[in-house]
Amino acid sequence: MRKKEIRSETSNKNPTKSETITDNDFSYVNLDAKIHDVKFETKPTTFWKDAIRRFSKNRSSVIAGAILAILIGMAIIVPIANNSNIDSAANYASYLPPKWFSPNGSGFLDGTKQVNDASTYKTTAGSMSEDTPTSELLPYGYDENAIFNHEISYSLRETSNATESGWGGMTSIAASNHTDNPCFWSPKASLGFSYPYSFEITLAESKNASLPLQGRTRLVAKVYLESDPLFLPLTEWSLGGDSIKAELINQKVAALSTDPFVSSTNVELGLELETNTTYDPSNIGLYPSVYLNSAVISSGQSTPTLLDKSSWDDSNECALRTSSKVSSIKELSWTTSGFATRSIQGVKYYVCSFSYDCYEAAFGIKTMSLDLDVLNSYIEKGYLSYDIDVGVSSFVMNEDICPIRSVTSQTKNRVWVPTANEWRYIYTFECQVSFYRYYGFDSAPSYIFGTNKMGNDYFKYLFAGLSTSLLLGVCCALINITFGLLWGAISGYFGGWTDMVMERFTEILGGVPWIVVMTLCVLLLGQSFQVFLLSLCLTGWMGVASMTRSQFYRYKGREYVLASRTLGSSDWRLIFRHILPNAIGPVVTASVLIVPSVIFDEASVSFLGLGLKGFKSFGVALSEAQNQMGDAPYMIIFGSIIVCLLMICFNLFGNGLRDAFNPSLKGMEE
């Protein structure tokens, strides 16, 4: 092989020395392969395609977006597709619980509720007692047919209050101090002289304990004949009647009958505690009292008089006279005087517990009185056939949609009609009526979210309000984001005096409480959707503006911005083409949360009466649900679930958008 000589002259080597390099000192690579550019393994993409790809890989954000789409879709579709009326009251369906399943008495989404300690009433004649069979008792104020499986459990209770379903007990008359003598007075009654009187006071044995006094206290019966009292001291803690006292009364009446100036006398019975003023200092505040089981004074007249009727042997019944709204009963009540305190103890009553089908009670078959006009209206529609001359046996139901299922009785009354100046016959029909057909439903309705106080379908009411609130939130978000981005971009990009003036204005406006801004807007401009939107936007843009400003300070000094400026880009191109796309991620995340925050703000001001007056909004629905937690707790539960879903999903959705719009993550697989 031919040798090559290469002479290398260096400053640090001997110039006379030479080095010889041959071909054997080199090695060649890729002798049989072509050298070329490596092919790209990924395809070129745009910013938006890459953002969508990154967003789709965030599973939590995708799920949150799907849930948001469902809620927003329901807010649009439900108010249109659901035919329930939520614009007017339907009191027959107030507070119906949610119903998803057939009734089973569990109370879990089956339209039933558990009723505990319901008052009872006696279905047969006669007074209540412990011997009354429970088969004669029914819960007061509840439809018997709506009691699930007709299963009722009863229990006997005692109370210190008079109750319509109670009996017995003891009446207590107590002094309010140690000097005044309390009295318990019967109603006055005018009686003749030719009848004998009977007189009986019964004390409660279980309460005959010694009074907290050193001296004795005696019970005195005062019988007032006209204005001349007859004092009848009773044996201390004696029980039962006293014939001697009755004889004294009759003697007094006989004496008055000889008076030529007295033709009759008013008889009034009074029970008075004559107290001793000496008392034990260790019992200060414990005042004398007496417990009565009955008080009877009557005459021998064959026709009961007012005094006969006012006598009582049931403390519960006597106490009910005072609270009665019927004048004929109230005039029989006993009154107190002399700083007396009246109370009642040991009243017995039955209570019952059962599972109650609220939908059967509201829409089931019930007995109802209808007039001839209503009956004729159904006859004209062809729903039924009926002949008033034949009577009940002529009833024929022609259509299943007919509300009247049967006619049980027919009455005919002759009344005078002044406007027509004639006598007319009025027909009344006792009918078995299917109430869901009577209210215009084709089938028995069920409400998956229950109903509110007005009887409106809460499912439709809630989503109709959500549609209004979402519209308000979206409008507010668009306005606040647009204005906030412009304000923050200008302030952060130009800086200097421009930034200082704009920031001082923002601080002054932000120092005014939002509720004050809201109140002023309502007072000056009225209460409407537009005014509420304006009040939200007056200060709502400042958060977006502040975040945008900080992002502009972060990116405006970067090399790519300086390079673009060097190439002659205008300020607006730098702002909207280079800086804003890089700063949009955190801004989008914060901006997405504007929608649920608007719903919360609207709900808050609804409690102050400043909300969307006249609108069905989600905030108003939540406010009403909170006020009705005692009667319908399910309303606040369903509303709270939707609020939680909105807040969580908007948050996760915003996080996904933040990562998707982050330019620094472009092209990354993970």
VOLOFI-935536 format. One record per atom (N, C-alpha, C): x, y, z. Coordinates in steps of 0.1 Angstrom, whole numbers, plus 2048, in hexadecimal, padded with zeros to 3 digits. Layout:
<rs>
XYZ...
</rs>
This chain:
<rs>
8097F480080080080080980C8008048167F880C8227F780B82A80381782F80781783681381684581080F84C81A80D85B81981586182481B86C82182387382B81C88082E81B88383A81589083E81E8968488228A284582B8A984E8238B38568258B386381D8BC86C8278C58738258D287182E8DB8788278E188482B8E08908258E689B82F8EE8A382A8F78AB8339008B383A8F98BE8348EE8C38398E78CE8418DB8CA8438D98BD84A8CD8B88568D28B085F8C88AF86B8CB8A78678CC8998698D78928658D988486C8D087B8778CA87F87E8C18768798B38778718B188186B8A488485E8A287C85D89787585189486D84A88887283C88887083487C87482D87786782D86A86682886485A81B85C85E81086085780385985A7FF85184D7FB84584F7F783C8447E883A8447E38338397D58308387D08268437D981F8487D58168537D081D8607D38298617CF83186D7C183586D7B98348617AB8388607A282C85F79582D86578B82386377E82985E77882385476C82984E75F82385375582B85474882685973D82784E73281F84F72782084672C81F83773581583573A81382873080F81E72580782371B80281A70D80781D70C8128256FF8178296FE8268256F182B8226EF83881E6ED84182B6F384D82A6F18578356E58608316DA8618396CF86A8366C886E8436BE8788426B787D84E6AE8728536AD8718616A486886769686D86668C86486367E86786167886B86E66F87586E66887987B65E86E87F65F86A88C65686089164886589464787289663A87889A63588188E62888388D62288B8836218998876228A387F6208B18826128B388760F8BC8906028BF8956018CE8985F48D289A5F18E089E5F08E18AD5F08EE8B15EE8F08C05E18EA8C55D68EC8BE5C98E88C35C88D98C35CD8D28B85CD8C48B85D58BE8C35E08C48C65E98BF8D15E28C18DE5DB8CD8E05D48D08EC5C88C58EF5C18C28E45B68B88E55BC8AB8E95C78A78E35CD89A8E65D18998F45D88A48F95DC8A49075D08A49115C58AB90D5B98AB9165B389D9165B289690B5AC88990A5B387F9125C08819155C887791D5C587A92C5BF8859305BC88893E5AF8829415AE8769465A186F94859887695259D87C95C59588396658E88F9605968969575908A295058689D94658889293F57E88E93557188993C57288294756687E94F55F88A9545678949595608A095E5598A895355F8A89485598AF93C54C8A893854D89A93954189393553589593F53989694C52E8999565298A79545328B095152D8BE94F5248BE9435288B793851F8B792C5118B192F5118A79385048A193B4FC8AB9435028B194D4FA8BB9554F68C794D4FE8CC9444FA8D793C4EF8D39324F18C792D4E78C29244D98C092B4D98BB9374CD8B993E4C78C79424CF8D19454CA8DE9474C38E493B4C78E092F4C08E49234B48DC9204B68CF9214AB8C691C4A08C49264A38C29334998BF93D48D8CA93D4918D793E4858E193E47D8E09324828DB92747A8DA91A4728CD9194798C291D4738B591B4698B292646C8B79324638B393E4578BC93D44B8B593E43E8BD93D4398C194A4408BF95543B8C396243A8D296342F8D796A42D8E596B4348EA97843E8F49754458F998144290898243990D97A43591C97B42A91F98442391598941791799241890D99D4119109A84119079B34088FB9B140C8EF9B64048E39B64058DE9C43FC8E49CD3FD8E19DB3FA8D29DE3F38CB9D63EF8BE9D83FC8B59D84078B99D24138B19D141E8B79D941C8BF9E34278C59EB42F8BB9F243C8BD9F24468B59F94448A69F74428A29EB4438949E745188F9E74558849EE4638809EE46787A9E04748789DE4788729D14738649CF46F8609C346A8539C047184D9B447A8439B648183C9AB47C82E9AA4788289B547481A9B54658199BA46080C9B84538099BD45380A9CD44880E9D344780F9E144A8029E84538029F24557F69FA4557FAA09453806A0C45280AA1A45F80EA2146A80DA1947780FA1F47A81EA20474826A18476834A18482839A1048982FA09494833A014908349F248E8409EE48A8439E047F83B9DA4758389E34698309DF45C8389E145D8459E445184D9E544A84C9F24508459FC44A843A0945384BA1344D84DA1F454853A2A44F84DA3745884DA41455847A4E44F852A57443850A5C43C859A6443C853A7344185BA7C443856A8A43B85FA93435859A9D42E861AA842386AAA241B865A9941086CA9340486CA9D3FD877A9E3F1877AA73E686EAA13DD869AAA3D3860AA53C5866AA93BB861AA23AD865AA63A5858AA639A858AAC39184DAAE38684DAA3385842A9C37C841A9036D83FA9536B83AAA135E837AA635A841AB034D842AB334884BABD34D848ACB34D851AD435284FAE235F855AE4363856AF136F85DAF537B853AF5386858AF4393850AF439684BB0239C840B033A183AB103AC830B0D3B282BB173BC820B163B6813B103A9812B123A2806B0E39D807AFF3A0812AF939C813AEB3A480AAE239E801ADA3A57F8AD13AD801AC63B97FCAC43C1804AB93BA802AAB3B27F8AAA3AB7F7A9D3A2802A9A39E80AAA5395815AA339D822AA23AA822AA13B382EAA13B982FA933BA83BA8E3C183EA813C984AA833D484BA7B3DC857A7C3D5864A783D686EA7F3CF87BA7C3D7882A713CF886A663D588EA5B3DB885A503DA878A503E086FA463D5867A3F3D8864A333CE85CA2B3D084DA2F3C6847A333C7839A383CB830A2C3C7833A203CA82AA153D982BA113E0836A153EE838A113F7832A1B3F282DA263FB826A30400819A2A40D818A2941380CA2240F7FFA294087F6A214047E9A263FA7EBA323F57F7A353EC7F9A403F27F4A4E4007F5A4F4067F1A5B4097FDA644037FDA70404808A79408803A87412809A8D416805A9A412810AA440C80DAAF407817AB940F816AC640F822ACC415822ADA40E82DAE240E82AAEF407833AF841183DAFE40E84AAFE416854B0340F85DB0D417865B1541286FB1E41887DB1A410887B1C415895B1940F89FB234158AAB234118B5B2C40A8C0B244058BCB183FD8C6B103F08BFB0C3E68C8B0B3D98C3B063DA8C0AF83D48B4AF43D48AFAE63C78AAAE23C38ABAD63B68A7AD13B5898AD23C0891AD23BF882AD23C287CAE03C2885AEA3C5881AF83B9880B013BC87BB0D3B187AB173B887AB253AF87CB2F3B487CB3D3BD887B403C6884B4A3CF88EB4F3CA895B5B3D389EB613D08A5B6D3D18B4B6A3C88BCB6F3C98CBB6E3D08D0B7A3DB8D8B783E28DEB833DF8EDB843DC8F2B903DA900B923E4904B9D3ED90DB9A3F8910BA33F991FBA53FD923BB0400932BB340D936BAD40E943BAA41A948BA442394FBAF41D94FBBC425955BC741F94FBD4424954BDF41F94EBEC414957BF340F961BEC40596ABF23F8969BEB3F8968BDE3EC968BD63E595ABD63D895ABD63D094EBD63CB94BBC83D0941BC23CC93EBB43BE938BB43B693BBA93A8936BA83A7930B9A39E926B9939A920B8C38B920B8B386928B8137892CB81371925B75364921B7935C91BB6E354926B6734E924B5B34692EB5533A931B5D33493DB5B328941B6231C93BB5B312938B63306933B5D2FA938B652EF93CB5E2E3941B652DA936B672D6933B742CD928B772C292DB802B7925B7F2AB929B882AD923B962A3926B9E2A4922BAC29E915BB029690FBA628F903BAA2968F6BA72A38F7BA52AA8EABA22B58E8BAC2B78DCBB02C28D9BBA2D08D9BB22DA8DCBB92E88DBBB32F08D0BB92F98CBBB03038C1BB53118C7BB431A8C2BBC3278C8BBD3318BEBC033C8BDBB73468B2BBA3538B7BB435D8B6BBC36B8B9BB83748ADBBB37B8A8BB138489DBB33928A1BB139A89EBBC3A98A1BBB3B0895BB63BC898BB13C588DBAC3CC887BB73CB87ABBA3D1874BC53E0874BC43E5872BB83F4870BB73FB87DBB93F4889BBA3FA895BBC3F789CBCA3F2893BD33EF899BE03FB899BEA40589FBE54118A0BED4118ADBF54188AEC004188BAC0941E8C5C014188D1C0341D8DDBFC42A8E2C034328E9BFC43E8EEC0243C8FBC0B4328F9C1442F904C1E4308FEC2C433907C36432903C44424901C4941B90AC4440D908C48406900C3E3F98FEC403F18F6C373EA8FFC2D3E78FAC213E0901C173D38FAC143C8902C143BB8FBC123B58FFC053AE8F5BFF3A78F7BF33988FCBF6394907BF138790DBF437F90DBE7373908BE736A90ABDC361916BDF36191FBD535892BBD634D92ABCB34192ABD033692ABC732F937BC832F93FBBD32A94CBBC31C94CBB7312950BC0304951BBC302960BBB300965BAE300973BAB30D979BB030D983BB8319988BBD31C985BCC31497BBD1315977BDF31C969BE0329969BE333195DBE332D954BEF32E947BEC32C93DBF6339935BF7340936C0234D930C0434B922C09350918C0334F90AC0735D904C09363906C15370900C173708F1C163798EBC0E37A8DDC0D3848D8C163828CBC1B38B8C5C233998C4C1C3A38C7C233B08C8C1C3B38BAC163B68BAC093BA8AFC013AF8A4C013A28A9C0239789FC0239489BBF438E88FBF238B88ABE537C888BE4377889BD7369886BD5360892BD835388FBD734989ABDA34689BBE833E8A5BEB33A8A9BF932C8ADBF93238A4BFE3148A7BFD3118B3C063198B6C103168C1C193178CEC113228CFC093248DBC013198DDBF73148D3BF13088D4BE82FC8D9BEF2FA8D4BFC2EF8D9C042F08E8C072FC8ECC0A2FE8FAC0C2FB903C002FF8FEBF52FB905BE82EC906BE62E58FBBE82D78FBBE62D0904BF12D5904BFD2CF90DC072D191CC032DD91FBFE2E092DBFA2D6931BEE2D4928BE52CC92ABDA2BD92CBDF2B9924BE82AC925BED2AA932BF42B4937BFB2B3944C022B294FBF82B994EBED2B8959BE32AB959BDC2A594DBDB29894CBD428D954BDB28F956BE828495EBEF28696DBEE291971BE829397FBE628A984BDA28198DBDC278991BD227F998BC628B99DBC92939A5BBE29C99CBB629C98FBB92A5986BB229D97BBAC29D97AB9E295970B9729E964B932AA966B912B395BB8E2C195EB932CA955B922D8958B982E2952B8E2EE958B8E2F9953B8630294AB8F30493EB8B30C935B9331A934B8D324935B95332934B9033A92CB9B341922B9734991ABA035891FB9F35E921BAA36C925BAA37491CBB437F917BB138890FBB9394918BBD39691BBCA3A1924BCE3AA91DBD83B791FBD63C091BBE03C3926BEA3BF924BF63C292EC013D092AC073DA933C043E7930C083EB937C153F5931C1C3FB937C2840793EC2440994AC28414953C2442194EC2A421945C3442D940C3A432935C3243F935C2E44492AC25453928C2945791CC25465918C2846F91FC1F479926C2448292DC1B48A924C1148B917C1549290EC0D48A90AC0047D90DC0047590ABF5470916BEE478921BEE47492DBE647292ABD846792EBD246492CBC445B920BC2459918BCC44F90CBCC442911BD2438913BC942C919BCD42190EBCF417911BD740C907BD9404904BCC4008F8BCB3F88F4BBF3EE8E9BC23E48E7BBA3DB8DDBBC3D98D6BAE3D68C8BAF3D48C1BA33C68BBBA33BF8BDB983B18B9B973AE8AFB8C3A58A6B8F3A189CB8539489FB7F38B8A7B8737E8AAB823788B6B8A36F8BDB853688C8B8C35A8C8B863508C5B8E3428C3B893398CBB923318D4B8D3268DAB9431A8DBB8A30F8D6B8D3048D6B842F78D7B8B2EC8DAB842DF8DBB892D78CFB862CB8CEB8B2C28C3B892B98C4B7D2BC8CEB742B38D0B692B48C5B5F2A98C2B582A98B7B4E2B28BBB422B18C8B3E2B98CCB332C68D2B382D28CCB332DF8D1B382E18E0B362E58E7B402E88F5B3F2F78F7B3C2FA904B3B308908B38311902B4330D903B503158FFB5B3178F0B5A30C8E8B5730D8DAB553188D6B4B3178DDB403218DAB3532F8DEB383308E8B4033E8EDB433458E4B4D33E8DCB543448D2B5E34D8C9B563578C4B5C3618BBB553668B0B5E3698A5B5837089AB5E37C895B5738089DB4C38B899B443948A6B433A08A6B493A88B2B483AC8B6B3A3AF8ACB323B38AFB243A78B6B1D39B8B1B1E38F8B7B1838D8C5B1D38F8C7B2A38D8D5B303978DFB2B3A48DAB293AE8E3B243AC8E7B153A68DDB0D3A38E0AFF3988EBAFD3908ECB073858F7B0638C905B04396907B0C39C914B0C3A2918AFE3A890EAF73AF910AEB3A690EADF39990AAE1390908AD638C915ACF38B914AC2387920ABA378920AB8371916ABD362916ABC35C91DAC8354927AC634F92FAD1347927ADB33F91EAD5336916ADE33E90DAE834A909AE4352901AEC35B90AAF535F915AF036891EAF8361924B03354927B0234C92DB0D34B923B1934E916B1734E90DB2235C90CB29365914B25373912B2B374918B3937D913B4137F917B4E38B921B4E38A92BB57395936B5739C936B643A793DB653AF93FB713AF94DB753B1950B823B395DB873BC95DB933C0968B993C8969BA53D6964BA23DC968B963EA964B933EC955B933E294EB8E3E393FB8E3E993BB813F0930B823F6929B763EF91CB743EA91AB683E390EB653EB905B5B3EB8F8B5E3F38EFB563EC8E2B563F08D9B4E3EA8CBB4D3F58C1B4C3F38B6B523FD8ABB523F689DB503FF894B4B3FA886B4A3F0883B403EE88CB363E5889B2B3EA87DB233E2873B213E5867B1A3E0868B0B3E8863B023E4863AF43EB858AED3E6853AE23EC849AD93F3850ACD3FF84BACA40684FABE408843AB540B845AA940D83AAA041883DA9641E832A91429833A8742682AA7B42A82EA6F427826A6342F82CA57430824A4D435829A4042A82EA3842D83AA32422841A2B426843A1C41D83FA1341F840A0541A84EA014238579FF41F8659FC4188679EF41C85F9E541685F9D840885A9D740684F9DF3F884A9E03EF8549E73F585B9F13ED8659F83EA8719EF3F38759E63F08809DD3E887D9D13EB8719CB3E586E9BE3DC8619BE3D985B9C93D184F9CA3C28529C93BA8489CB3AC8499CA3A684E9D839F8599D839985E9E438A8629E23848639EE3768679ED3758779EC36D87B9E336C88A9E035E88D9DD3598999E234C89E9DE34C8A79D23448A49C83448AB9BC3368B09B93358BB9B23288C19AF3248BC9A13188C099D3128BB99031A8C198431F8CD9853268D397A3338CB97733A8C79813468BE97E3428B19783388AB97D33389E97832F8A09693288AA9663248AD9583308AF94F33A8B59543468B894C34D8AB94734D8A195035289494C34988C94333C88E94533288893C33388D92E33589B92D3378A192034389C91934E89992035A89491A35988591634E87F91B34D87091835486792135986D92C36086493635785B93E34A85F94034185794833385A94432A85194831C85394631585295430B85B95630485C9632F68629612EC85D9682DF8629682DB8659762D98729792D68779862C987298B2C086F9812B286A9852B385C98A2BC8549842BE8469892C68459952D184D9962DA84D9A12E78469A02EC8419AB2FA83B9AB2FB82F9A22F18279A02F281B9982F381E9892F182A9852F282D97730083197330983297C31783697931E82C97032483096532C82895C33883095834482A95A35083095635482C94835483593E35783293036683392C36E83B93337C83C93038483B93C39083493A39883294639E83F94B39F8499433A585694839B85E95038F85895238585F95A38986096938A86C96F38E86D97D38586698637886798336D86198C36D85298A37084B99437083C99236383699735C83D9A034F8389A43478439AB33A8429AC33284B9B332B8439BE32E8479CB32983F9D631C8449DC3198519DA30C8579DF3098639D82FC8679D82F78739D22ED8799DB2EF8869DD2E588E9E62DF8999DD2D389D9E12CC8A79DA2C68B19E52CA8BE9E42C58C89ED2BF8D39E62B48D99EC2AC8E49E62B18F19ED2B78FA9E52BC9069EB2B69129E32B691E9EA2B192A9E42BC9319DE2BB9359D12C593D9CA2C094B9C82C69559D02C19629D02C39699C22CE9669BB2D096D9AE2C69699A42C195D9A52B795899B2A99599A12A895D9AE29B95E9B52929529B32989469B629193A9B529892F9BD2909249BF2969189C529C90F9BB2A79099BF2AE9009B62B38F49BE2B48E99B62BA8DD9BC2C98DC9BA2D08D99C42DE8D89C32E28C99C62E98C39BC2EE8B59BD2FC8B59C22FF8AB9CB30C8A99D030F89A9CF31B8979CA31E8889C732B8859CF32A87A9D73368759DD33C86B9D434986E9D034F8669C535D8609CA3608559C436E8509C53768569B938085E9BC3878669B23958629B239A85F9A53A985C9A33AF86A9A23B786E9AC3BC87B9AC3C787E9A13CF87599D3D88789933D187B9863C68749833BE8779773B78849793B28879853AB8939883B489F9863C289E9883CB8A99863D18A99783CC8A096F3D08A19613DB89895D3E088F9663EB8869623E587995B3EC8749523E886894B3EC85B9533F685C95B3FA8529653FF85897140085097C40485598941285A98741586798A42286C98942C86899343986999044386799A44E8719984548769A245E8819A146B87C9A647687B99E4828759A248A87D9AC48788B9AC48D8949B64838989C04768939BF46C8979C84668A59C445E8AB9CD4588B89CA45B8C29D545A8CE9D245D8D99DC4508DD9E34518E89EA4458EC9F24398F09E943C8F49DD4318F89D442B8EC9CC4318E09CE42D8D49C74338D39B943D8DB9B64438DB9A944E8CF9A844F8CA99D4598BF99A4678C599D46E8C19A747B8C79AB4868C39A14848B899A48E8B498F48E8BF9844828C297F4828CC9754858DA97B4808DD9874828EA98D4918EC98F4998E29934A78E39954AF8E69884AC8DE97E4B38DF9714AF8EC9694A28F096B49E8FD9654A690896C4A89079794B09119804BE91097C4C390497A4D19029754D49089684CA90795F4CC90D9514CD91C9524C592295B4C693195D4D49359634D892D96D4E49309744F092E96A4F09239624FB9209594FB92B94E4F093094A4F093B9404F69479464F294A9534F895595A50795495B50B94795F51A94596252294695551C94094A52494193D52594F93851A95793951B96593552596D93D52496A94A52D97195353C96D95153E96094E54C95B94B55196193F54996293454E96892755197692954997E93054B98C93155898E93A55998794556498994E57198494857197994157D97493B58297E93057898292757C98C91C58299892257B99F92B5809AB93058C9AA93958C99F94159899C94A5A49999425A39929375AF98F92E5B499C9285AC9A59235B09B191D5B79BA9285B09BB9335B59C493D5C39BF9435C39B29465D09AD94B5DB9AD9415D89AA9345E29AA9295E89B89285E09C29275E59D09255ED9D49325E89D193D5EF9D594A5FC9CE94B5FD9C19486099B994A6139BB93F60E9BE9326189BF92761F9CD9276179D892961D9E59296249E993661E9E49416259E794E6269F695062F9FA959632A0895C626A0F961624A1C95D619A2496160CA1E95D60BA189525FFA1294D5FAA079576039FF95B6009F49655FC9FA972604A05977601A0A9845F3A109855EFA1897A5E2A1E97A5D7A1497A5D9A0A9715CF9FF9705CD9F797D5D89F49835D89ED9905D29F499B5D4A0199C5CEA099A65BFA0A9A55BAA0B9985ACA0B9965A69FD99A5AD9F29975A89E599A5A79E49A95B19E99B05B19E79BF5A69EF9C55A39FB9C0598A039C558B9FC9C35899F79B757C9F09B457B9E39BB5869DC9BD5869D09C55849D29D45869DE9D95849E09E75769E29EB56D9E39E155E9E49E45599D69E55529D29F054D9C59F15439C29E65439B69E153A9B39D652C9B49DA5289B09E651A9B19EA5159BF9EA51E9C99ED51A9D79EC5189DB9DE5209D69D551E9D99C65119D39C250E9C79C65019C09C34F59C89C84F69CC9D44EB9D49DA4E89E19D34F39E89D04F29F59C94EC9F39BB4F09E89B44EA9E69A74DC9E29A74D89DA9B14C99D79B34C19E39B64C69EC9BF4BF9F89C44BDA029B84C8A039B04C8A0D9A64C1A089994C39FC9954BF9F79884B49EC9894B09E89954A59DE9964AB9D09974A29C69974A69B999A4A39B098D4AD9AD9854AB9A69794B799E9754B699696B4C198E9664CD9969624CA9A195A4D49AA9554DB9B19604D49B596B4DA9BD9764E39B397E4DE9A79804E799E9874F399A9804F29999724FE99696A5089A296B5039AE96A50B9BA96B5129BB97850C9B89835129B899051D9AE99251B9A298B52699898B53299C9835309A397953A9A796F5429B397353C9BC97C5439C89805509C69865519BB98E55E9B89955639AA99255B9A298B55F99498956B99298056E99C97757999B96E58699D9745879A29805949A598659D99998959798E98D59F98298F5A697D98359F97D9775A597996B5AF9839675AC9909695B699B9655C399996D5C299797A5CE9959825D698997E5D097E97B5D79729775DE9759695D797B9605DC97E9535E89879545E799195C5F299B95E5FF9949635FD98B96D60998497260F97B96860797495F60C96C95461497494A60F98094761698993D62398D94362499095063199495663B98895563597C95563D97095564396D94763B97093C63F96C92F64497792664198492964598E92065499191E65C98C92766A98D92667198192066A97791B67096B91667796E9086809659046889678F867F9678EC67595F8EB66D95E8DF66596B8DD6629728E865B97E8E76649898E26709898E867A9938E467E9918D567F9848D16829828C36779878B966B9848BD65F9898B565F9988B566299F8C06629AD8C066D9B28B76799AB8B76849AF8AE6809AE8A06789A489C6749A388E6699AC88A6659B589465B9BF89064D9BC89464A9B389C63C9B08A06369BB8A86299BE8A66229C98AD61F9C48BB61C9CE8C46189CA8D260C9C18D26029C38CA5F69BB8CB5F99AC8C66029AB8BC60699E8B860E9978C361699E8C961E9988D46149938E060A99C8E26019988ED5F998C8EA5F298C8DE5E89828DB5EE9768D45FA9788CD60096C8C660A9658CD61296C8D661D9658DC61C9648EB61796E8F261796D90160A9679065FE96B9015F19679065EF9589055F39528F95F19438F85F993B90260594090660D93A91160793C91F6009479215FB94A92E5EC9469305E793F9265D893C9265D593192F5DE9289325DB91C93A5D591F9485DD9269515D892995E5CB93295D5CB93A9535BF9439525B293B94F5B49319465A89299435A392194F5AD91C9575A99149635A191D96C5A592996F59E93297859193697259193896558593E95E57A93495E57D92795D57391C95D56B91C96A57291F97556C91F98256292B98456293497B55993F97C54A93B97C54793197453992C97353492798053A91D98753591999353592399E53F92C99E53F9379A85349419A653094399A52494B99751794599D51693899C50A9319A250B9329B15169319B75179339C65149419CA51994B9C25169599C650795B9C55019569BA4F29589B84EA9529C34EF9469C84E893F9D34EA9479E04F594D9E24F89559EE4EF9619EF4EE9689E44E69759E54D79729E54D39659E14C59629E14C09629F04C895F9FA4C4960A084C196EA0C4C7978A054C5986A084BA98DA004B49859F74A998A9EF4AF9929E34BB9919E04C19989D54C498F9C94BF9839C94C297A9BE4B997D9B24B89739A94B097499D4A19739A049C97F9A348E97F9A748597D99A47C97399C47397099147996598748596198A48C95798248D94A98A48D93F98249093298949F92F9874A79319914B59309904B99259994C59209974CB9159A04CD91A9AE4D29279AF4D492D9BC4C792E9C44BC9339BD4AF9349C44AA9269C84AC91C9C04A890F9C34AF90A9D04BC90C9D04C49089DC4C09109E94BD91C9E74B89259F24AB91F9F84A291C9EF4959179F34979099FA4A09019F54A28F49FA4A88F4A084B08FEA0B4B6900A194AB904A224A290CA1E497911A2748D905A2948D8FBA214838F0A2348A8E3A274968E4A2D49D8D8A314958CFA3B48D8D5A444868CEA4D47B8C5A474748CBA3C4698C4A3646D8BBA2A4788BFA2347C8B8A1748B8B8A164928B0A1E4A18B0A1E4A68ABA1149F8A3A094A489E9FD4A78A99F34A08B59F44A28C09EB4B08C59EC4B58C79F84C38CC9FA4CD8C29F64C98B59F84D38AA9F44D58AA9E54CA8AA9DD4CC8AA9CF4D38B69C94CF8C29CF4D58CE9CB4E48CE9CE4E88C99DA4F68C99DE4FE8C09D54F88B49D14FF8AB9C95038B29BB4F98B99B64FC8BF9A95068CA9AA5058D29B550F8DC9B851D8D69B951E8CB9C052C8C59C25318C09B55288BA9AD52C8B599F5318C199752A8CC99752E8D798F53B8DD99353D8DE9A054A8E49A55568DA9A25548CE9A555F8C49A35628C39945588C198C55A8BF97E55F8CC97755B8D797B5608E497556F8E59795738E19855808E29895898D89815858CB98058D8C297958D8C596A5828CA9655828CE95758C8DA95458C8E395E5958EE95C5A48EA95D5A78E09665B48DB9675B98D59595AF8CD9535B28C79475B58D193C5AD8DC93B5AF8E79325BC8EE9345C08F09415CD8F69445D98EE93E5D88E19405E38D993A5E38D892B5D78D89255D58D79175DA8E49105D88F09165DC8FC9105EA9019145F28F991B5FF8FC91F6098FA91360E90490D6179029016238FA9046288FB9116348F49146338E59146278E09146248D29146218CD9066238D58FC61F8D18EE6298C68E96238BC8E462B8B08DF62E8A68E962C8A98F662F89F90062589490062988790162087C90161A87A90F62087D91961B87C92761988992D
</rs>
